[in-house]
Amino acid sequence: MHLLLRVIVFFSVWGIFTAQGQKEDSTEEVKIEVLHRPENCSKTSKKGDLLNAHYDGFLAKDGSKFYCR
């Protein structure tokens, strides 16, 4: 029983340390494209306002698309 507990603790600690060492290289900048900008905008956002945004995102590693609606 003690050996099993030691093995579980060892692999838990080992998993935490190996997961912390893995970083994804992000060499590219975030690209933003404005599709429509109104000429006259009378109502603008200010600090504390709640905004709702829609975007389509693409993963840099394989170009697969993800959504936020």
C-alpha positions as CSV (number, residue, x, y, z in Angstrom):
1,M,0.0,0.0,0.0
2,H,2.8,2.4,0.9
3,L,4.6,1.6,-2.4
4,L,1.5,2.3,-4.4
5,L,1.0,5.7,-2.6
6,R,4.7,6.6,-3.3
7,V,4.3,5.7,-7.0
8,I,1.2,7.8,-7.3
9,V,2.8,10.8,-5.6
10,F,6.0,10.4,-7.7
11,F,4.0,10.5,-11.0
12,S,1.8,13.4,-9.9
13,V,4.8,15.5,-9.0
14,W,6.6,14.4,-12.2
15,G,3.6,15.4,-14.3
16,I,3.4,18.8,-12.7
17,F,7.1,19.6,-13.4
18,T,7.0,18.3,-16.9
19,A,3.8,20.2,-17.8
20,Q,5.4,23.5,-16.5
21,G,8.4,23.1,-18.8
22,Q,6.3,22.9,-21.9
23,K,5.8,26.3,-23.6
24,E,4.5,26.9,-27.0
25,D,6.6,29.2,-29.2
26,S,4.5,32.2,-30.2
27,T,6.7,34.0,-32.7
28,E,3.8,35.6,-34.7
29,E,1.8,38.6,-33.7
30,V,-2.0,38.7,-33.4
31,K,-3.5,39.9,-36.6
32,I,-6.7,42.0,-36.5
33,E,-8.7,42.8,-39.6
34,V,-11.5,45.4,-39.4
35,L,-14.3,44.5,-41.8
36,H,-16.5,47.5,-41.3
37,R,-15.8,50.9,-39.7
38,P,-18.7,53.3,-39.6
39,E,-18.1,56.9,-40.8
40,N,-20.1,58.4,-38.0
41,C,-20.2,56.7,-34.6
42,S,-22.2,58.7,-32.1
43,K,-22.2,56.0,-29.3
44,T,-18.7,54.9,-28.2
45,S,-17.7,52.6,-25.4
46,K,-16.2,53.9,-22.2
47,K,-14.5,52.3,-19.2
48,G,-16.9,49.9,-17.4
49,D,-19.1,49.2,-20.4
50,L,-19.9,45.6,-21.4
51,L,-19.0,44.9,-25.0
52,N,-20.1,41.9,-27.1
53,A,-17.8,40.9,-29.9
54,H,-17.9,38.2,-32.6
55,Y,-14.7,36.9,-34.2
56,D,-13.4,34.0,-36.2
57,G,-10.0,32.7,-35.0
58,F,-7.5,30.6,-36.8
59,L,-4.8,28.5,-35.0
60,A,-1.3,29.3,-36.2
61,K,-0.1,25.8,-36.0
62,D,-2.5,24.3,-38.5
63,G,-4.9,27.0,-39.7
64,S,-7.9,25.4,-38.2
65,K,-10.8,27.7,-37.5
66,F,-12.5,28.4,-34.1
67,Y,-15.4,30.7,-33.4
68,C,-16.6,33.0,-30.7
69,R,-20.3,34.0,-30.9
